[in-house]
Amino acid sequence: MRHTSGHRDQRRANQKLKDISLSACSHCKENKLPHVICANCGYYNGKMVIDVLKKLDKKERKKKEKELAQQEEAKT
């Protein structure tokens, strides 16, 4: 049986996308998904879980080390 456009629209009213809730990393203050390891620094719950610099090549590693040093200076 055919459904009216009003019936169809009422059904589709709840199919909207939700906003992503982001939280700040406790170590580097970057936005990240809650309950997920920070992709920027590799910390979770105040502990280093993965070594992000280990996975980078030499050029990217130097750039990232400089960036992390600047963040550390900004904290103090």
N, C-alpha and C positions, 0 to 999 in steps of 0.2 A: 504494500500500500504506500501511496505517496505521502510524505510528510511535508507540512507547511514550512515556509522559510523561517517563521518564528520559532517553531520547534527545533529546527536545525540550528538556528543561531543560539538558542538557549543551551543546547548541548555543547556547542563550540566555545561558549563564553569562558569555560574553565580550562581551556587548553592553552592558555597564554604561557609564555616563557617567564621564569622567575629570574630576578637579579642574582648575580653571583655574590656571595658574601665573602669578603676578603678580610684577613686579619694581618696585622703587622708582625714581622719576624722579631722575636725578642732580642736577637743578636745584631742584625744589620738594619732593621726597621724597613725592609722591603715588603711590599704587599705579597701575600701568599694565601693559598687556600688553607682553611683551618684543618688541623690534625694531619698535616702533610709536611714532609721535610722541605726546608727552604731550598729552592734551586739556586739561589744566589750564593749562599754561604755554606750550605750543608748542615745546618744546625736544626735540631728539633728538641723542644722542651729544655733549652739551655745547654744541651750537650751536642758535641760534634759527632754526627752519625756517619757522614760520608766526606771524603776529602775531595772537594770540588777542584782544587788546583791539580791534583794528580791526573785527572782525566783530560786536562787541557794540553795543547802543544806549547812549545817554548814561548812563542810570541804572545799567545793569549795568556799564558801564565804570568809573564812579566806585567802585562797590562792589568790583570786581575789583582796581583800583589800590590801594585801602586794604588789601585782603587781601594783595596781593603786598608792600606796604610793611611790613606786620607780619611777614611771613615773612622779609624781609631783615633786619629788626631782631633777630629771633630767632636768625638765623645768627651775628650779630656779638656 
